[in-house]
Amino acid sequence: MKKISTKLIKKEYERLGSIWKAAESLGISGQTVHRRLVAAGVDTSLNVFSKEDKKRLIEDYSLYREEKMLDYLAMEMGRTKQFICRQAGKLGLTKNKKRGYYKLEISGKKFGRLTAIRETGKKIDGCFEWLFLCDCGNEIRRKASLVSGGFVMSCGCLHRDRTSKASTTHGLSKSRVYKIYNGMISRCKHKSRRDFKWYGGKGIKVCDEWKRSFESFANWAAESGYKEDLTIDRIDSDGDYCPENCQWLTLSENVKKANMEKHEISSRSKKR
Ligand SMILES: [Zn+2]
């Protein structure tokens, strides 16, 4: 291999403005040019194609290309379009060009709930269609770039789950459990409520898990014997709203308990 002076490499790099061009012009590898430039203290950071850059390009190149937005991708990556296209070529993203169709190498990759299985052989709008297996077991066929670009994330079950979770939780009617949930949060939180003094005012809190998630509360409700005619009760009336301190009582049981406690409180000094 011919010995090329660092001075010449530097000159070519400055003349052509790119490691790859300099390498091509000198007939040596880009890696060598890069190494020699770094050793000479030349800042070539713009020309270093990092792991993150590669990942980004593999994920986005086909989609952006298809949408004729490579200029935009290059801008986002802080590179020239020429540069990223050359990198894409090196990564094999453009090698499978067949009459303008571009392949994505996504076999086995997971996007949301979908795992890429194989190409179907069909082409849609300049992109290959793939067969995907959804986490729920359904198989769907979609234009690969729609999935790799994050526009489609499941067979449709994701949307269905989101909507059904919002309307019912584990068969509990949302309206009543949700009202109980809201009431509980509100009693502990809103000073303007007339009953705040018995709850938030007394230092009663809703545990973090329930506060964070209605679903978590609803799950606990289902597991702890919730029924439509039951009300929530704190076993220790000085304790918080949390799984360990709550149970379901009928309204009359709850009222009876509250009255007994009121009686107890008035006949002895309050605990705190
Ligand atoms: Zn699914």
Residues whose N, C-alpha, C, O or C-beta is under 5 A from the ligand:
A	BS01	ZN	C134 D135 C136 N138 S154 C155 G156 C157
